[in-house]
C-alpha cells in the first residue's frame, strides 16, 4: 500500500465495474485494505427481525473497494489551526 489515502480525498477507480468514475472517500479500513466511496458500492441488506431490530426491513451499507484499485486525484485540504498571539495596545 504505497498510497497515503485519507477520508475526503478525491479518487478515481482504475479497475473493476466502476472503472473511470471519480468519488470522495467516506471512510477507510486500513486493516482490510478497503475504502468506502461516496455513491459507489452502496447496497441494501435485508435484516431479519430481532430483539434489537423488531421491525426488520432493509439497511443500506457501503461495500469497500480495494485500495489497489484507487488512484488519488485530489488530496483533501488540511486546515491547520493557527494560534493567534495576543497583541497589546500601544506595544511596539
C-alpha positions in Angstrom: 0.0 0.0 0.0 2.1 2.8 -1.3 -0.7 5.4 -1.3 -1.5 7.6 1.7 -5.2 7.9 1.1 -7.4 9.6 3.7 -11.0 10.4 4.2 -12.4 13.3 2.0 -9.7 12.6 -0.7 -11.0 12.6 -4.3 -10.0 9.3 -6.1 -10.5 7.6 -9.4 -11.4 3.9 -9.7 -8.9 2.3 -12.0 -10.2 -1.3 -12.1 -13.5 -3.1 -11.7 -17.1 -2.5 -12.5 -16.8 1.3 -11.7 -13.6 1.9 -13.7 -13.1 5.6 -14.6 -15.5 7.1 -12.0 -14.4 9.7 -9.5 -15.7 9.9 -6.0 -14.8 11.1 -2.5 -13.6 8.7 0.2 -16.1 8.4 3.1 -14.1 6.1 5.3 -11.0 3.8 5.1 -10.5 0.4 6.7 -6.7 0.0 6.8 -6.7 -3.5 8.3 -8.9 -4.9 5.4 -7.3 -2.6 2.8 -10.6 -1.2 1.6 -12.1 2.2 1.2 -15.8 3.2 1.1 -16.6 5.7 -1.6 -19.5 8.2 -1.8 -22.2 6.8 -4.1 -20.2 3.7 -5.2 -20.7 0.3 -3.7 -23.8 1.2 -1.7 -26.0 -1.9 -1.4 -29.1 -2.9 0.6 -29.1 -5.7 3.1 -32.2 -7.4 4.3 -32.4 -7.5 8.1 -34.1 -10.3 9.9 -36.4 -9.4 12.8 -34.6 -9.5 16.1 -34.7 -8.1 19.6 -32.6 -5.1 18.7 -34.5 -4.6 15.3 -38.1 -5.7 15.9 -39.4 -4.4 12.6 -36.7 -6.0 10.4 -36.5 -4.5 6.9 -33.7 -3.1 4.7 -30.5 -1.4 5.7 -28.1 0.4 3.2 -24.4 -0.3 3.7 -21.2 0.6 1.9 -19.2 -2.2 0.3 -15.5 -1.3 0.3 -13.3 -1.1 -2.8 -9.7 -2.4 -2.5 -7.2 0.4 -2.1 -5.1 -1.0 -5.0 -8.0 -0.2 -7.4 -7.9 3.5 -6.5 -5.8 6.4 -7.8 -5.5 9.7 -6.0 -6.9 12.6 -8.0 -7.1 15.4 -5.4 -5.9 15.4 -1.8 -8.2 16.8 0.9 -7.3 20.3 2.1 -5.9 20.2 5.6 -6.9 23.2 7.6 -4.3 23.9 10.3 -5.4 25.9 13.3 -3.0 28.8 13.8 -2.8 30.2 17.3 -3.2 34.0 17.3 -0.9 35.9 19.5 -2.4 38.5 21.9 -1.5 42.0 20.8 -1.3 44.7 23.4 -2.5 48.2 22.6 0.4 50.7 22.5 3.1 48.0 22.4 5.8 48.5 19.7 
